[in-house]
């Protein structure tokens, strides 16, 4: 395999690959790509990391893994991963935090088979979305009448 010099960038690519395998329903290939993504990320930052890669943090890893798990219908693991992503994001990257909070709400609803199943219900998502400046996210998550 040709090296591109940035283990963190390859980690992001591997996690995106995992998402693709998950959409295809291949749990084994998804798991392999997730493991590779975590191993590459663990190598740490380097001078070869592009500046735009600053968003690729442990929270981003957890969030992307959660999305892949959800696509494989592994809702328990997806909810746990999305919760970790939300906690790790803190106040940074409002867009990503809002998306992960929405995913937590969705996974909890699917898992419990009902909406409004506790503190992670859909209404929990509204405050972070209101604070998010991404027009794409705001359009996707706008509540009618608000």
Secondary structure, DSSP 8 states (H G I E B T S, - for coil): ----S-HHHHHHHHHHHHHHHHHTT-HHHHHHHHHHHHHHHHT---TTS-GGGGG-SHHHHHHHHHHHHHHTT-HHHHHHHHHHHHHHHTTS-HHHHHHHHHHHHHHHHHHHTSSS-STTSGGGGHHHHHH---HHHHHHH--TT-
